[in-house]
Amino acid sequence: MRCCKPVRFKTMCSRPVLGALLYALAAIAQAQSLPSELQEAAEQLPPAVREQLHQRNARVSAMSPAQREEFHKRIAAWNALLPAQQGERRDARHAWEALSLSERAQLIEAARRYAAMPAAEQQALRQRFDHLDGSERRGWLLGPALGAEWPRLQPLLAQVPGAERASLLETLHAMTPAQRANLAVLIQRTPPQQRDVLRQGLLSTPAAGRDAWLQTQMDR
């Protein structure tokens, strides 16, 4: 009996089905192709997603038995997490991928220093972090620069449409500390209902003209 029926494209885009496909790819790494049921489902995915699945399958197929066993353990540990915990780790991974190499180096060095601390100091720092407001904790996912400035920049990011968030973060990362300081002043001066206009103006201004644009806005 077939274990599943052909799945419509909309259903295939759901995270549970994608996760099942990824797991199946890992589970049958020694095989050259997917079972027919999963092959039918995979064919309905966008080309870019299908390519991602095949690349992951190739990587798993190249693993040694010991590496494949460890990979299965990681998958099982992931599946054992609550959805909220999975979301937090997924957000952390995406945030890491968005950081510059220099910021990654700073965080790696910070992690090294943290690991060298006595357990009591580590616990104290962890408690300080846990006591921060949830929004501020998420702000630190943006890296050492934007994380430190998050409380002042957060109002501009609070209601940003999803399609613009990546562009806005890229712009903020590219700005100098002085430019972000001026922007923070503008954010505080701008009424909430007008912050969309401020954001659009920032995103539409080329990097070379950003200082002049900020000064013009400050002089108003």
Buried (B, 14 or more C-beta within 10 A) or exposed (E): EEEEEEBEEEEBBEEEBBBBBBBBBBEBBEEEEBBEBBEBBBEBBEEEBBEBBEEBBEBBBEBEEEEBEEBBEEBEEBEEEEEEEBEBEEEEEEBEEBBEEEBEEBBEEEEEEEEEEEEEEEEEEEEEEEEEEEEBBBBBBBBBBBBBBBEBBBBBBEEBEEEBEEEBBEBBBEBEEEBBEBBBEBBEEBEEEEBBEBBEBBEEBEEEEBBEBBEEBEEE
